[in-house]
């Protein structure tokens, strides 16, 4: 969570601050929309396990809700907050679960992620803002044992800062109530295990062989697409013409042997029994995600009318 462009001032009366608070945009995508529909071009969100994860769109909404909560909290202490705005319309890099798949990206950036505009320069966070955000001016310092006879919560402009500051207050509202560590860990393990098993499956190894033969016909020698993408010659900051040519051949060969389609099918098959085995815990994780997105909707709707 981060806030930019803030300045401190004398605390406003509640009636005045209610009128001048910033607004947050609310997207209309429903959390019930099937993942494959929301992220149609993404293999990760076309897999069965996608039901138990947040999409990029949902993550952006969660971040917007966090910013709204932080803005509202710091305003109570006379700090005018302007949280960074997420541009949901900006083009996103392709999902590279199965390597590079977009010819346009290969032609322009090789295996490098598409170049973006330089990020907005961050404003220095002063001590008052740091104190309000974290309940301390040095959040990296180890916590000290509180002395029972003394007040433990700091005060700014006559207002007591909540324990852990506005950051913890926001976390307690939007994250903590919906956490399900067991389900999250299971989903992560299934994700890793099924991907690894699929990459070793005989059907996919056969497709890798055909892809490799296709690449050789273009003058490139790699056993798998991931080997091409991790070539040490392409890991530097500059994109060479060799990298672009290799990446273009890679994408075209993937298309010719239908590698992404086969890999998606095999990995989906690997995920299904693992999901079924842990259905109870995963269903609880899904329920917590639904409740979290409902809370996000409520937070953003409230912020939008202020």
C-alpha positions in Angstrom: 0.0 0.0 0.0 1.4 3.4 -1.0 0.3 7.0 -1.0 1.6 9.8 -3.1 1.3 13.6 -3.2 0.4 14.1 0.5 0.6 17.2 2.6 -0.1 17.9 6.2 -2.5 20.5 7.5 -4.6 21.4 10.5 -7.3 18.7 11.1 -10.6 19.6 9.4 -14.0 19.3 11.2 -15.8 16.1 10.4 -18.5 17.9 8.4 -15.9 19.7 6.2 -13.7 16.6 5.6 -16.7 14.6 4.6 -17.3 17.0 1.7 -13.7 17.2 0.5 -12.7 13.6 0.5 -11.4 12.2 -2.7 -13.4 9.6 -4.7 -12.5 6.2 -5.9 -13.7 4.6 -9.2 -15.8 1.5 -8.9 -15.6 -1.2 -11.6 -18.7 -3.1 -12.6 -17.1 -6.5 -13.0 -18.9 -9.1 -10.8 -16.7 -11.4 -8.8 -19.0 -14.2 -9.9 -18.0 -13.8 -13.6 -16.2 -17.0 -14.6 -12.4 -16.4 -14.5 -11.9 -17.6 -18.1 -14.4 -15.0 -19.3 -12.6 -12.2 -17.4 -9.1 -13.1 -18.4 -9.8 -14.8 -21.8 -6.2 -14.5 -23.1 -4.6 -15.8 -19.9 -3.8 -19.5 -19.5 -3.4 -19.1 -15.8 -7.0 -17.8 -15.5 -8.3 -20.5 -17.8 -7.1 -23.3 -15.5 -9.6 -24.9 -13.1 -7.6 -23.5 -10.1 -8.3 -20.0 -11.3 -11.7 -20.2 -9.4 -9.7 -20.0 -6.2 -7.6 -16.9 -7.0 -8.1 -13.2 -7.6 -7.9 -11.9 -11.2 -5.7 -8.9 -12.1 -8.9 -6.8 -12.2 -9.9 -7.9 -8.7 -6.4 -7.2 -7.4 -6.7 -3.7 -8.8 -10.0 -3.2 -7.0 -8.6 -4.5 -3.8 -5.7 -2.0 -4.1 -8.2 0.8 -4.8 -10.2 -0.1 -1.7 -7.0 -0.1 0.4 -6.1 3.4 -0.9 -9.6 4.6 -0.1 -9.3 3.3 3.5 -5.9 4.8 3.9 -7.0 8.2 2.5 -9.9 8.3 4.8 -7.8 7.3 7.8 -5.0 9.8 7.3 -7.5 12.6 6.7 -8.6 12.2 10.3 -5.1 13.5 11.3 -5.1 16.5 8.9 -3.2 14.9 6.1 -4.5 15.4 2.6 -4.0 12.1 0.7 -3.9 11.5 -3.0 -3.4 7.8 -3.6 -2.0 6.6 -6.9 -4.7 5.8 -9.5 -4.6 2.4 -11.1 -5.1 2.6 -14.9 -7.1 -0.5 -15.6 -7.2 0.3 -19.3 -3.4 0.2 -19.7 -2.3 -2.9 -21.8 -0.9 -5.7 -19.6 1.9 -8.0 -20.6 0.8 -11.4 -21.7 0.6 -14.3 -19.2 3.8 -16.1 -19.7 2.9 -19.3 -17.9 3.8 -21.2 -21.0 6.4 -18.8 -22.2 6.0 -15.9 -24.6 2.8 -16.1 -26.7 2.2 -12.7 -28.2 3.9 -12.1 -31.6 3.6 -8.3 -31.1 5.6 -8.5 -27.9 8.2 -10.7 -29.5 8.7 -8.3 -32.4 9.0 -5.2 -30.2 10.6 -6.4 -26.9 11.9 -10.0 -27.5 11.6 -11.8 -24.2 11.7 -8.6 -22.1 8.5 -7.3 -20.6 6.9 -4.5 -22.7 8.4 -1.1 -21.8 6.3 1.2 -19.7 6.2 4.9 -19.1 8.5 6.0 -16.2 6.7 5.7 -12.9 5.6 8.9 -11.2 8.2 10.2 -8.8 7.3 9.4 -5.3 6.9 12.1 -2.7 9.0 11.9 0.4 7.0 10.7 3.3 7.5 13.0 6.3 7.5 11.9 9.9 3.8 12.8 10.6 2.6 10.8 7.7 4.9 7.8 8.6 3.6 8.0 12.2 0.0 8.0 11.0 0.5 5.2 8.5 2.4 2.8 10.8 2.0 4.1 14.3 5.8 4.8 14.4 8.2 7.0 12.4 10.5 3.9 12.0 8.4 0.9 11.0 11.5 -1.2 10.2 12.8 -1.0 13.8 12.2 -4.0 16.1 9.2 -3.7 18.3 9.9 -2.8 21.9 8.0 -4.1 24.9 5.5 -1.5 26.1 5.7 -0.1 29.6 2.3 -0.8 31.2 2.3 2.5 33.1 2.7 4.6 30.0 0.3 5.1 27.0 1.5 3.0 24.1 -0.4 4.7 21.3 1.0 7.9 19.8 -1.1 11.1 19.4 -1.1 13.6 16.5 -3.0 16.9 16.5 -4.9 15.7 19.6 -6.0 12.4 18.0 -4.8 9.0 19.1 -3.3 7.0 16.3 -4.6 3.4 16.1 -2.3 0.6 16.9 -0.2 -0.1 13.9 -1.4 3.1 12.2 -3.7 3.4 9.3 -2.0 0.6 7.5 -3.0 -1.9 10.1 -6.5 -0.4 10.4 -7.0 -0.9 6.6 -5.6 -4.5 6.8 -8.0 -5.3 9.7 -10.8 -4.2 7.5 -10.0 -5.6 4.1 -7.6 -8.6 4.6 -7.6 -10.1 8.0 -11.3 -11.0 8.2 -11.1 -13.0 5.0 -7.8 -14.8 5.4 -7.7 -18.5 4.9 -4.0 -19.5 5.1 -4.6 -23.2 4.8 -6.6 -22.8 1.6 -4.1 -20.3 0.1 -1.2 -22.7 0.8 -3.0 -25.7 -0.7 -3.9 -23.6 -3.8 -0.2 -22.6 -4.2 1.0 -26.2 -3.8 -1.5 -27.4 -6.4 -0.5 -24.6 -8.8 3.2 -25.6 -8.5 2.7 -29.4 -8.5 0.3 -29.5 -11.5 2.5 -27.2 -13.6 5.6 -29.3 -12.9 3.8 -32.6 -13.6 2.3 -31.2 -16.8 5.8 -30.2 -18.0 7.0 -33.8 -17.6 3.9 -35.4 -19.2 4.7 -37.5 -22.3 2.1 -35.6 -24.4 3.7 -32.3 -23.7 7.2 -33.6 -24.1 6.2 -34.7 -27.6 5.0 -31.2 -28.4 8.2 -29.8 -27.0 10.1 -32.1 -29.5 8.0 -30.7 -32.4 8.5 -27.2 -31.2 12.3 -27.8 -30.9 12.4 -29.1 -34.5 10.5 -26.1 -35.7 13.0 -23.8 -34.0 15.9 -25.7 -35.5 14.5 -25.0 -39.0 14.8 -21.3 -38.1 18.3 -21.7 -36.9 17.7 -21.9 -33.1 18.6 -24.8 -30.9 16.5 -25.2 -27.7 14.8 -28.2 -26.1 11.9 -26.2 -24.5 10.4 -22.7 -24.8 11.4 -22.0 -21.2 15.0 -22.7 -22.1 14.8 -20.1 -24.9 13.2 -17.5 -22.7 15.9 -18.0 -20.0 18.9 -17.8 -22.5 21.6 -15.9 -20.6 22.2 -13.8 -23.7 18.7 -12.3 -23.3 18.9 -11.4 -19.6 20.5 -8.0 -19.9 18.7 -4.7 -20.0 19.1 -4.3 -23.8 17.0 -6.1 -26.4 19.1 -7.4 -29.2 18.0 -8.2 -32.8 19.0 -11.8 -32.1 16.6 -11.9 -29.1 13.8 -10.5 -31.2 14.4 -13.0 -34.0 14.5 -15.9 -31.5 11.3 -14.7 -29.7 9.4 -14.3 -33.0 10.4 -17.8 -34.1 9.5 -19.1 -30.6 5.9 -17.7 -30.8 5.4 -18.8 -34.4 6.6 -22.3 -33.6 4.3 -22.5 -30.5 1.4 -21.6 -32.7 2.3 -24.2 -35.4 2.4 -27.1 -32.9 -0.4 -25.7 -30.7 1.8 -25.8 -27.7 -0.2 -23.4 -25.4 -3.5 -25.3 -26.1 -1.9 -28.7 -25.4 -0.2 -27.5 -22.2 -3.4 -25.9 -20.9 -5.3 -29.1 -21.5 -2.7 -31.3 -19.8 -2.2 -29.0 -16.8 -6.0 -28.7 -16.4 -6.1 -32.5 -16.2 -3.4 -32.5 -13.6 -5.1 -29.9 -11.5 -8.6 -31.6 -11.4 -7.9 -34.5 -9.0 -5.8 -32.3 -6.7 -8.6 -29.8 -6.5 -11.1 -32.6 -5.8 -8.9 -34.0 -3.0 -8.8 -30.6 -1.3 -12.3 -29.4 -2.3 -13.5 -28.5 1.2 -10.6 -26.2 2.0 -10.6 -24.7 -1.5 -14.3 -24.0 -1.3 -13.8 -22.1 1.9 -11.0 -20.1 0.2 -13.4 -19.3 -2.6 -16.1 -18.2 -0.1 -13.6 -15.9 1.7 -12.7 -14.4 -1.7 -16.3 -13.7 -2.4 -16.8 -12.0 1.0 -13.7 -10.0 0.5 -14.8 -8.7 -2.9 -18.2 -7.8 -1.3 -16.4 -5.8 1.3 -14.3 -4.2 -1.5 -17.5 -3.2 -3.3 -18.9 -1.6 -0.1 -15.7 0.3 0.6 -15.4 1.7 -3.0 -19.1 2.5 -3.1 -18.9 4.5 0.1 -15.7 6.3 -1.1 -17.4 7.2 -4.4 -20.3 9.1 -2.7 -18.2 11.1 -0.3 
